[in-house]
């Protein structure tokens, strides 16, 4: 049985930059979670973008992952151009492949490699979508990002933000979140969390791959996530914020929308 474990500390030793690639170790499994996740979060995202005037510039998708959310944005806004930024090389490869394989996305989506902290933004944008990213940033980094986005948005232009649904650190025992069969293998995703500071959760994830009833491979990872909820989001951004009601078969992290 092969095992891959990479902690945030290990990653910092391997990479002297300020941005850590949390997602490449388990990128091969991402869509096994992503499709189910989007089935629940997609309606809230569509509601946040409904009726949006896209004449002010592209929609920016920050931390676009494998492109599932990018594709959902494009479907919700058929005339919009989208700028999708994803710093993880492995995740970005899947994103680029998804965009290239769809003629409509290929025409409308531009893929960038920069992280949220340094992503070059157009002079004017119509909206921003930030799923699975905000807690990886420090408060100072988030505040700077909200300012950069607000400076480019028209009045009423939304910033749609996905949070983890944990406003304060707490212990979460190992829980199986996903079990899917692909070919002759069964994939399970387990997640656990524990406090790692006053406003920080340390999450540990593990993918278990089974074949013929035997565990043949595990891929583990851990990362820190700054905890905050919608009220804190509004306070640090200096903008109006509201929680979006989600609908779907699975529980997902909360989603908020900021409007200046």
KOLLUMLUM-850457 format. One record per residue (C-alpha): x, y, z; residue number from 1. Coordinates in Angstrom, 1 decimal, m for minus. Layout:
KOLLUMLUM-850457
{atom {X, Y, Z}, NUM}
...
end
This chain:
KOLLUMLUM-850457
{atom {0.0, 0.0, 0.0}, 1}
{atom {1.4, 3.4, m1.0}, 2}
{atom {0.9, 6.4, 1.2}, 3}
{atom {1.5, 10.1, 0.4}, 4}
{atom {1.5, 12.5, 3.3}, 5}
{atom {2.5, 16.2, 3.0}, 6}
{atom {1.9, 18.7, 5.8}, 7}
{atom {1.9, 22.5, 5.6}, 8}
{atom {5.3, 22.6, 7.3}, 9}
{atom {6.8, 20.1, 4.8}, 10}
{atom {5.5, 22.2, 2.0}, 11}
{atom {7.0, 25.3, 3.3}, 12}
{atom {10.4, 23.5, 3.5}, 13}
{atom {10.0, 22.4, m0.1}, 14}
{atom {8.8, 25.8, m1.4}, 15}
{atom {10.2, 29.0, m0.1}, 16}
{atom {7.4, 31.1, m1.6}, 17}
{atom {4.5, 32.4, 0.6}, 18}
{atom {1.9, 30.4, m1.3}, 19}
{atom {1.5, 26.7, m0.5}, 20}
{atom {0.1, 24.2, m3.0}, 21}
{atom {m2.4, 22.4, m0.8}, 22}
{atom {m4.1, 20.6, m3.6}, 23}
{atom {m1.7, 18.8, m6.0}, 24}
{atom {m1.2, 15.7, m3.8}, 25}
{atom {m4.9, 14.8, m4.1}, 26}
{atom {m5.8, 16.6, m7.3}, 27}
{atom {m6.7, 13.3, m9.0}, 28}
{atom {m9.6, 12.8, m6.6}, 29}
{atom {m10.9, 16.4, m6.6}, 30}
{atom {m13.8, 16.0, m9.0}, 31}
{atom {m15.1, 13.0, m7.0}, 32}
{atom {m16.0, 15.6, m4.3}, 33}
{atom {m16.4, 18.6, m6.6}, 34}
{atom {m19.4, 17.2, m8.7}, 35}
{atom {m21.4, 16.4, m5.5}, 36}
{atom {m20.4, 19.7, m3.9}, 37}
{atom {m21.5, 21.7, m6.9}, 38}
{atom {m24.9, 19.9, m7.0}, 39}
{atom {m25.6, 21.6, m3.6}, 40}
{atom {m23.7, 24.9, m3.9}, 41}
{atom {m24.6, 25.5, m7.6}, 42}
{atom {m28.1, 26.8, m6.9}, 43}
{atom {m26.8, 29.4, m4.5}, 44}
{atom {m24.1, 30.5, m6.9}, 45}
{atom {m26.7, 30.8, m9.8}, 46}
{atom {m28.9, 32.8, m7.5}, 47}
{atom {m26.1, 35.2, m6.6}, 48}
{atom {m25.3, 35.8, m10.3}, 49}
{atom {m28.9, 35.9, m11.6}, 50}
{atom {m29.6, 39.0, m13.6}, 51}
{atom {m26.0, 40.2, m13.4}, 52}
{atom {m24.9, 42.9, m15.9}, 53}
{atom {m21.7, 41.5, m17.4}, 54}
{atom {m21.0, 44.6, m19.4}, 55}
{atom {m18.5, 45.9, m16.7}, 56}
{atom {m15.9, 43.3, m17.5}, 57}
{atom {m15.2, 39.6, m16.9}, 58}
{atom {m16.2, 37.5, m13.9}, 59}
{atom {m13.1, 36.5, m11.9}, 60}
{atom {m13.0, 33.0, m10.5}, 61}
{atom {m10.2, 33.0, m7.8}, 62}
{atom {m8.9, 29.6, m6.8}, 63}
{atom {m10.7, 27.9, m9.7}, 64}
{atom {m9.5, 24.4, m9.0}, 65}
{atom {m10.4, 22.0, m11.7}, 66}
{atom {m12.8, 24.3, m13.4}, 67}
{atom {m16.2, 23.0, m12.2}, 68}
{atom {m17.2, 26.3, m10.7}, 69}
{atom {m15.8, 28.1, m13.8}, 70}
{atom {m18.1, 26.0, m16.0}, 71}
{atom {m21.0, 26.7, m13.7}, 72}
{atom {m20.4, 30.5, m13.9}, 73}
{atom {m20.2, 30.2, m17.7}, 74}
{atom {m23.5, 28.3, m17.8}, 75}
{atom {m25.2, 30.9, m15.5}, 76}
{atom {m23.9, 33.8, m17.5}, 77}
{atom {m23.9, 32.8, m21.2}, 78}
{atom {m22.5, 36.1, m22.4}, 79}
{atom {m19.8, 36.6, m19.7}, 80}
{atom {m16.1, 36.3, m20.1}, 81}
{atom {m14.4, 34.6, m17.2}, 82}
{atom {m10.9, 34.9, m15.8}, 83}
{atom {m10.0, 31.8, m13.8}, 84}
{atom {m6.9, 31.7, m11.6}, 85}
{atom {m5.5, 28.6, m10.1}, 86}
{atom {m2.0, 28.4, m8.6}, 87}
{atom {m1.8, 24.6, m8.2}, 88}
{atom {m0.1, 23.3, m11.3}, 89}
{atom {m1.9, 19.9, m11.2}, 90}
{atom {m5.3, 21.4, m10.6}, 91}
{atom {m4.7, 24.0, m13.3}, 92}
{atom {m3.8, 21.3, m15.8}, 93}
{atom {m7.3, 19.8, m15.3}, 94}
{atom {m8.8, 23.3, m15.4}, 95}
{atom {m7.1, 24.1, m18.7}, 96}
{atom {m8.1, 20.7, m20.2}, 97}
{atom {m11.7, 21.3, m19.2}, 98}
{atom {m11.7, 24.7, m20.8}, 99}
{atom {m10.0, 23.5, m24.0}, 100}
{atom {m12.4, 20.6, m24.3}, 101}
{atom {m15.4, 22.8, m24.5}, 102}
{atom {m15.6, 25.2, m27.5}, 103}
{atom {m17.7, 27.7, m25.6}, 104}
{atom {m15.4, 27.8, m22.6}, 105}
{atom {m12.4, 28.0, m24.8}, 106}
{atom {m13.8, 31.1, m26.4}, 107}
{atom {m14.7, 32.8, m23.1}, 108}
{atom {m12.4, 31.6, m20.3}, 109}
{atom {m8.8, 32.8, m19.6}, 110}
{atom {m6.7, 30.7, m17.3}, 111}
{atom {m4.1, 32.3, m15.0}, 112}
{atom {m1.6, 30.7, m12.7}, 113}
{atom {m1.4, 33.3, m9.9}, 114}
{atom {m2.8, 32.9, m6.3}, 115}
{atom {m5.4, 35.2, m4.8}, 116}
{atom {m2.7, 37.4, m3.3}, 117}
{atom {m1.0, 38.3, m6.5}, 118}
{atom {m3.6, 37.6, m9.2}, 119}
{atom {m3.5, 40.4, m11.8}, 120}
{atom {m7.0, 41.8, m12.0}, 121}
{atom {m8.7, 43.5, m15.0}, 122}
{atom {m9.3, 47.3, m14.6}, 123}
{atom {m13.1, 46.5, m14.4}, 124}
{atom {m14.9, 43.4, m13.4}, 125}
{atom {m18.6, 42.4, m13.2}, 126}
{atom {m18.3, 40.0, m10.3}, 127}
{atom {m15.9, 37.7, m8.4}, 128}
{atom {m16.3, 34.2, m7.2}, 129}
{atom {m14.1, 32.8, m4.4}, 130}
{atom {m14.8, 29.2, m3.5}, 131}
{atom {m12.6, 27.2, m1.1}, 132}
{atom {m10.0, 29.9, m0.8}, 133}
{atom {m10.8, 32.6, 1.8}, 134}
{atom {m9.6, 30.7, 4.8}, 135}
{atom {m6.2, 29.9, 3.3}, 136}
{atom {m5.6, 33.7, 3.4}, 137}
{atom {m4.6, 35.8, 6.4}, 138}
{atom {m6.9, 38.5, 7.5}, 139}
{atom {m4.5, 41.1, 6.0}, 140}
{atom {m4.5, 39.2, 2.7}, 141}
{atom {m8.2, 39.0, 2.6}, 142}
{atom {m8.7, 42.6, 3.4}, 143}
{atom {m6.4, 43.6, 0.6}, 144}
{atom {m8.2, 41.2, m1.8}, 145}
{atom {m11.6, 42.7, m0.9}, 146}
{atom {m10.3, 46.2, m1.5}, 147}
{atom {m8.7, 45.3, m4.9}, 148}
{atom {m12.0, 43.7, m6.0}, 149}
{atom {m14.2, 46.5, m4.7}, 150}
{atom {m12.1, 49.0, m6.5}, 151}
{atom {m13.0, 47.3, m9.8}, 152}
{atom {m16.6, 46.3, m9.2}, 153}
{atom {m19.6, 48.5, m10.2}, 154}
{atom {m22.2, 49.4, m7.5}, 155}
{atom {m24.1, 46.2, m6.6}, 156}
{atom {m21.5, 43.9, m8.2}, 157}
{atom {m21.2, 40.8, m6.0}, 158}
{atom {m18.3, 38.9, m4.5}, 159}
{atom {m19.5, 35.4, m3.9}, 160}
{atom {m17.5, 33.8, m1.1}, 161}
{atom {m17.6, 30.2, 0.1}, 162}
{atom {m16.7, 29.6, 3.8}, 163}
{atom {m16.0, 26.4, 5.6}, 164}
{atom {m19.1, 26.6, 7.8}, 165}
{atom {m17.0, 26.6, 11.0}, 166}
{atom {m16.9, 30.1, 12.6}, 167}
{atom {m14.7, 29.2, 15.5}, 168}
{atom {m12.2, 26.3, 15.9}, 169}
{atom {m13.6, 23.0, 17.2}, 170}
{atom {m12.7, 19.4, 17.2}, 171}
{atom {m14.3, 17.3, 14.4}, 172}
{atom {m13.7, 13.5, 14.5}, 173}
{atom {m12.7, 11.6, 11.4}, 174}
{atom {m15.8, 11.5, 9.1}, 175}
{atom {m16.3, 9.8, 5.8}, 176}
{atom {m17.6, 12.4, 3.4}, 177}
{atom {m17.5, 10.6, 0.1}, 178}
{atom {m17.7, 7.0, m1.2}, 179}
{atom {m17.6, 6.5, m4.9}, 180}
{atom {m16.9, 3.6, m7.2}, 181}
{atom {m14.9, 4.1, m10.4}, 182}
{atom {m14.2, 1.0, m12.5}, 183}
{atom {m13.0, m1.7, m10.1}, 184}
{atom {m12.0, 0.7, m7.3}, 185}
{atom {m13.8, 2.3, m4.5}, 186}
{atom {m12.7, 5.7, m3.3}, 187}
{atom {m13.4, 7.1, 0.2}, 188}
{atom {m12.7, 10.6, 1.4}, 189}
{atom {m12.3, 11.1, 5.1}, 190}
{atom {m11.9, 14.5, 6.9}, 191}
{atom {m11.1, 15.5, 10.5}, 192}
{atom {m10.3, 18.8, 12.1}, 193}
{atom {m9.0, 20.3, 15.3}, 194}
{atom {m8.2, 23.8, 16.7}, 195}
{atom {m4.7, 25.1, 15.8}, 196}
{atom {m5.0, 28.5, 17.4}, 197}
{atom {m7.5, 31.1, 18.4}, 198}
{atom {m9.0, 31.5, 14.9}, 199}
{atom {m7.5, 28.6, 13.1}, 200}
{atom {m8.6, 25.1, 12.2}, 201}
{atom {m6.2, 22.3, 11.2}, 202}
{atom {m7.9, 20.0, 8.7}, 203}
{atom {m6.6, 16.6, 7.8}, 204}
{atom {m8.0, 14.7, 4.8}, 205}
{atom {m7.4, 11.2, 3.7}, 206}
{atom {m8.3, 9.4, 0.4}, 207}
{atom {m8.6, 5.7, 0.7}, 208}
{atom {m8.6, 3.6, m2.5}, 209}
{atom {m10.0, 0.0, m2.2}, 210}
{atom {m9.8, m2.7, m4.8}, 211}
{atom {m11.3, m6.2, m4.3}, 212}
{atom {m12.1, m5.3, m0.7}, 213}
{atom {m8.4, m4.4, 0.0}, 214}
{atom {m7.1, m1.0, 0.9}, 215}
{atom {m4.4, m0.4, m1.8}, 216}
{atom {m3.5, 3.2, m1.4}, 217}
{atom {m4.0, 6.3, 0.8}, 218}
{atom {m3.3, 9.9, 0.1}, 219}
{atom {m3.3, 12.2, 3.1}, 220}
{atom {m2.9, 16.0, 3.5}, 221}
{atom {m3.4, 18.6, 6.1}, 222}
{atom {m3.8, 22.4, 6.0}, 223}
{atom {m4.7, 25.3, 8.3}, 224}
{atom {m7.8, 27.3, 7.7}, 225}
{atom {m8.7, 30.7, 9.3}, 226}
{atom {m12.2, 30.5, 10.7}, 227}
{atom {m14.7, 33.3, 10.3}, 228}
{atom {m18.3, 33.7, 9.4}, 229}
{atom {m20.5, 36.1, 7.5}, 230}
{atom {m20.5, 38.9, 10.1}, 231}
{atom {m16.7, 38.9, 10.3}, 232}
{atom {m16.5, 38.8, 6.5}, 233}
{atom {m18.6, 41.9, 6.3}, 234}
{atom {m16.6, 43.7, 8.9}, 235}
{atom {m13.2, 43.0, 7.4}, 236}
{atom {m14.4, 43.9, 3.9}, 237}
{atom {m16.3, 47.0, 4.9}, 238}
{atom {m19.2, 45.8, 2.7}, 239}
{atom {m22.7, 44.5, 3.0}, 240}
{atom {m22.8, 40.7, 3.4}, 241}
{atom {m25.5, 38.1, 3.4}, 242}
{atom {m25.7, 34.4, 3.7}, 243}
{atom {m27.1, 32.5, 0.7}, 244}
{atom {m29.5, 29.7, 1.3}, 245}
{atom {m28.4, 26.5, m0.4}, 246}
{atom {m30.4, 23.6, m1.7}, 247}
{atom {m29.2, 20.1, m2.6}, 248}
{atom {m28.8, 16.5, m1.5}, 249}
{atom {m25.6, 17.2, 0.5}, 250}
{atom {m24.7, 19.7, 3.2}, 251}
{atom {m22.0, 22.1, 2.0}, 252}
{atom {m20.0, 25.0, 3.4}, 253}
{atom {m21.9, 28.3, 3.8}, 254}
{atom {m21.8, 30.8, 1.0}, 255}
{atom {m22.0, 34.5, 1.4}, 256}
{atom {m22.2, 37.4, m1.0}, 257}
{atom {m20.5, 40.8, m0.4}, 258}
{atom {m21.8, 43.9, m2.1}, 259}
{atom {m20.2, 47.3, m1.7}, 260}
end
